Amino acid sequence: MDRTPTTLSASSKTALIDGDITHIARAMRLSLQGDLAGPILSPTYWRERLYKLLDLGNLTHPQLCAVDSLLLQLDQFEAEPPLPWDELAPATAALFPPTHEANAGHRA
């Protein structure tokens, strides 16, 4: 069986890069939100993924803009990391205030 390497057309490469950018945009946001232990994947990981896309070369203008936007989001995340859970306001602070006075007596 003769196996010849197949090359992707320009439109196929563009579609694969578009898919990768879309995936990174969705997954990065959720990953950085993380859980109680912090981000699931670090900003360094996402930055490396984006730099690999840039290293491919021949990205379209919209693709370059999208990658640049994601890199700026990473910069912002690193500049203003979310508050640790123990510094957030207690859950009771979000409750609605009581509709009656606390010391008011009930009438019979």
C-alpha atoms as a printed R data frame, in Angstrom:
    type eleno elety resid chain resno       x      y      z
1   ATOM     1    CA   MET     A     1   0.000  0.000  0.000
2   ATOM     2    CA   ASP     A     2   1.476  3.285 -1.103
3   ATOM     3    CA   ARG     A     3   1.224  5.960  1.545
4   ATOM     4    CA   THR     A     4   1.787  9.429  0.262
5   ATOM     5    CA   PRO     A     5   1.622 12.320  2.692
6   ATOM     6    CA   THR     A     6  -1.342 14.539  2.166
7   ATOM     7    CA   THR     A     7  -1.024 18.251  2.361
8   ATOM     8    CA   LEU     A     8  -3.785 20.480  3.570
9   ATOM     9    CA   SER     A     9  -5.159 23.170  1.359
10  ATOM    10    CA   ALA     A    10  -4.984 26.762  2.546
11  ATOM    11    CA   SER     A    11  -8.691 26.756  3.339
12  ATOM    12    CA   SER     A    12  -8.338 23.553  5.377
13  ATOM    13    CA   LYS     A    13  -5.457 25.058  7.375
14  ATOM    14    CA   THR     A    14  -7.488 28.190  7.968
15  ATOM    15    CA   ALA     A    15 -10.446 26.133  9.162
16  ATOM    16    CA   LEU     A    16  -8.253 24.115 11.554
17  ATOM    17    CA   ILE     A    17  -6.706 27.283 12.976
18  ATOM    18    CA   ASP     A    18 -10.155 28.860 13.350
19  ATOM    19    CA   GLY     A    19 -11.303 25.770 15.240
20  ATOM    20    CA   ASP     A    20  -8.277 25.869 17.512
21  ATOM    21    CA   ILE     A    21  -8.785 29.555 18.289
22  ATOM    22    CA   THR     A    22 -12.463 28.939 19.049
23  ATOM    23    CA   HIS     A    23 -11.598 26.037 21.335
24  ATOM    24    CA   ILE     A    24  -8.955 28.058 23.189
25  ATOM    25    CA   ALA     A    25 -11.339 30.996 23.644
26  ATOM    26    CA   ARG     A    26 -13.996 28.771 25.225
27  ATOM    27    CA   ALA     A    27 -11.758 26.497 27.267
28  ATOM    28    CA   MET     A    28  -9.370 29.198 28.479
29  ATOM    29    CA   ARG     A    29 -12.080 31.230 30.166
30  ATOM    30    CA   LEU     A    30 -13.489 28.223 32.028
31  ATOM    31    CA   SER     A    31 -10.055 26.904 32.885
32  ATOM    32    CA   LEU     A    32  -8.917 30.207 34.374
33  ATOM    33    CA   GLN     A    33 -12.108 30.463 36.444
34  ATOM    34    CA   GLY     A    34 -11.144 27.102 37.852
35  ATOM    35    CA   ASP     A    35 -12.472 25.866 41.136
36  ATOM    36    CA   LEU     A    36 -11.687 26.316 44.815
37  ATOM    37    CA   ALA     A    37  -8.067 25.335 44.188
38  ATOM    38    CA   GLY     A    38  -7.586 28.020 41.519
39  ATOM    39    CA   PRO     A    39  -7.167 27.833 37.746
40  ATOM    40    CA   ILE     A    40  -7.333 24.372 36.200
41  ATOM    41    CA   LEU     A    41  -4.734 25.228 33.543
42  ATOM    42    CA   SER     A    42  -2.299 28.074 34.109
43  ATOM    43    CA   PRO     A    43  -2.070 31.244 32.052
44  ATOM    44    CA   THR     A    44   1.399 30.034 30.985
45  ATOM    45    CA   TYR     A    45  -0.174 26.968 29.343
46  ATOM    46    CA   TRP     A    46  -2.653 29.080 27.385
47  ATOM    47    CA   ARG     A    47   0.013 31.597 26.394
48  ATOM    48    CA   GLU     A    48   2.161 28.748 24.971
49  ATOM    49    CA   ARG     A    49  -0.804 27.427 22.985
50  ATOM    50    CA   LEU     A    50  -1.416 30.866 21.511
51  ATOM    51    CA   TYR     A    51   2.268 31.399 20.682
52  ATOM    52    CA   LYS     A    52   2.287 28.059 18.838
53  ATOM    53    CA   LEU     A    53  -0.546 29.339 16.677
54  ATOM    54    CA   LEU     A    54   1.412 32.507 15.952
55  ATOM    55    CA   ASP     A    55   4.468 30.421 15.055
56  ATOM    56    CA   LEU     A    56   2.473 28.662 12.326
57  ATOM    57    CA   GLY     A    57   2.611 31.846 10.307
58  ATOM    58    CA   ASN     A    58   0.216 32.902  7.579
59  ATOM    59    CA   LEU     A    59  -2.637 33.634  9.956
60  ATOM    60    CA   THR     A    60  -5.386 35.785  8.551
61  ATOM    61    CA   HIS     A    61  -6.017 39.243  9.954
62  ATOM    62    CA   PRO     A    62  -9.116 38.127 11.917
63  ATOM    63    CA   GLN     A    63  -7.142 35.188 13.333
64  ATOM    64    CA   LEU     A    64  -4.315 37.484 14.420
65  ATOM    65    CA   CYS     A    65  -6.850 39.794 16.058
66  ATOM    66    CA   ALA     A    66  -8.464 36.887 17.893
67  ATOM    67    CA   VAL     A    67  -5.121 35.559 19.172
68  ATOM    68    CA   ASP     A    68  -4.098 39.075 20.230
69  ATOM    69    CA   SER     A    69  -7.381 39.495 22.099
70  ATOM    70    CA   LEU     A    70  -6.848 36.208 23.944
71  ATOM    71    CA   LEU     A    71  -3.293 37.222 24.881
72  ATOM    72    CA   LEU     A    72  -4.642 40.516 26.240
73  ATOM    73    CA   GLN     A    73  -7.211 38.577 28.292
74  ATOM    74    CA   LEU     A    74  -4.369 36.545 29.790
75  ATOM    75    CA   ASP     A    75  -2.468 39.756 30.605
76  ATOM    76    CA   GLN     A    76  -5.549 41.145 32.328
77  ATOM    77    CA   PHE     A    77  -6.112 37.925 34.275
78  ATOM    78    CA   GLU     A    78  -2.522 37.950 35.512
79  ATOM    79    CA   ALA     A    79  -2.702 41.653 36.419
80  ATOM    80    CA   GLU     A    80  -5.965 41.292 38.324
81  ATOM    81    CA   PRO     A    81  -6.268 37.732 39.630
82  ATOM    82    CA   PRO     A    82  -9.613 36.836 41.206
83  ATOM    83    CA   LEU     A    83 -10.011 37.120 44.946
84  ATOM    84    CA   PRO     A    84  -9.283 33.997 46.975
85  ATOM    85    CA   TRP     A    85 -12.437 32.353 48.310
86  ATOM    86    CA   ASP     A    86 -11.609 33.228 51.915
87  ATOM    87    CA   GLU     A    87 -11.583 36.948 51.033
88  ATOM    88    CA   LEU     A    88 -15.013 37.001 49.392
89  ATOM    89    CA   ALA     A    89 -18.021 38.404 51.209
90  ATOM    90    CA   PRO     A    90 -19.960 35.829 53.237
91  ATOM    91    CA   ALA     A    91 -22.973 34.282 51.551
92  ATOM    92    CA   THR     A    92 -25.339 35.963 54.011
93  ATOM    93    CA   ALA     A    93 -24.266 39.379 52.706
94  ATOM    94    CA   ALA     A    94 -26.116 38.643 49.490
95  ATOM    95    CA   LEU     A    95 -29.444 37.878 51.150
96  ATOM    96    CA   PHE     A    96 -32.319 40.314 50.962
97  ATOM    97    CA   PRO     A    97 -32.870 42.405 54.108
98  ATOM    98    CA   PRO     A    98 -35.794 41.308 56.309
99  ATOM    99    CA   THR     A    99 -39.121 42.928 55.493
100 ATOM   100    CA   HIS     A   100 -40.048 43.327 59.168
101 ATOM   101    CA   GLU     A   101 -38.290 44.928 62.108
102 ATOM   102    CA   ALA     A   102 -36.184 42.543 64.179
103 ATOM   103    CA   ASN     A   103 -37.459 43.809 67.594
104 ATOM   104    CA   ALA     A   104 -41.100 44.326 66.632
105 ATOM   105    CA   GLY     A   105 -43.502 42.304 68.738
106 ATOM   106    CA   HIS     A   106 -46.219 40.194 67.232
107 ATOM   107    CA   ARG     A   107 -49.787 41.232 67.951
108 ATOM   108    CA   ALA     A   108 -52.231 38.596 68.977
